[in-house]
Amino acid sequence: MRRASPSYQVRYLQRFPLGARDPDIVAEVRSTFGRVLRRGEACLVGDATGAGRPVVDLLEEAGLGPVAVTDTLIH
C-alpha cells in the first residue's frame, strides 16, 4: 500500500535580491509576519540550502520559529 505524499499550500513566497543583508531580511520578515507567526496562524519556511542557512539561523534567533528545508535533487 502506497502512502499519499504530504501536500502543502504556499500562501506567500518571497525571494530577496542577491546581496541583501541577512539582518535586513530578518527585520523585514519580522515586520511583515511577526504577529501572524507569534499567534501560530502561519508557518515560516526558510531555504536552508547553502547561503540560506545563516538566514534561517537568524530567523530562529529572532524567535520566528522557521522550518528549515533543503532542496535536494535525487536522480
N, C-alpha and C positions, 0 to 999 in steps of 0.2 A: 504494500500500500504506500503510495507516494503522498507525502505531506505537502500541503499548499505552502508556497513561499509567502513570507510576510509582505504586506502591502503598506505603503506609506503615502501620505499626501503632503506635498510641499506647498505651503501657502505663500511663502515669500523666499526668494533666492537673491542674494546679492554677492557680486564679486567685486572686491575692492581693486583699484588700479595698482599696477606694479609700482613699487616704490612707496606705497602708503606706509606710514609709520605704524608699527604694531600698537602703541598706546592710543593712537588716534582711532584705530579700528575698534579697539575695546571701548573707548569713550562713545563712539557713535552707536555701537550695538547696545551699550548700557542706556544711552539716551532714548533710543528708539524702542527697545523691547524690555528694558529692565523691569518695569511694573508688571507687564504680562508674564514674564518669566518668574518673578517672585510669587505671583498668585498661582502659579502652576497651570496657567491657561495655554501654555505652548511649550515646546521643547526646542532648545537651541542645539543645532548640529553644526559642528565645525570640521573642516577638512584638516586632518592631522597628518596628511601626506607631505613629506619634505618640509618646505619652508612654512607650512601652515601649523606645524606642531607648536612653535613658540606662541603663536596667537591663541591657540586652544588652551595652552597653559596659562596665559594671561587672563583669558576669559574665566577659567576656573578660579584663579586667584581673586578675581573681581566678584566672585560669588554668583556668577551667572549660570553655573551648572551645565556646561556644554557636554554633549555626547560627541566624543571624538570618533571620526570614521576615517578609514584609509581606503584609497582606491587601488585595488589590486586586480590586474588583468590576468586571468588564468586561461591558457590556451588548451 
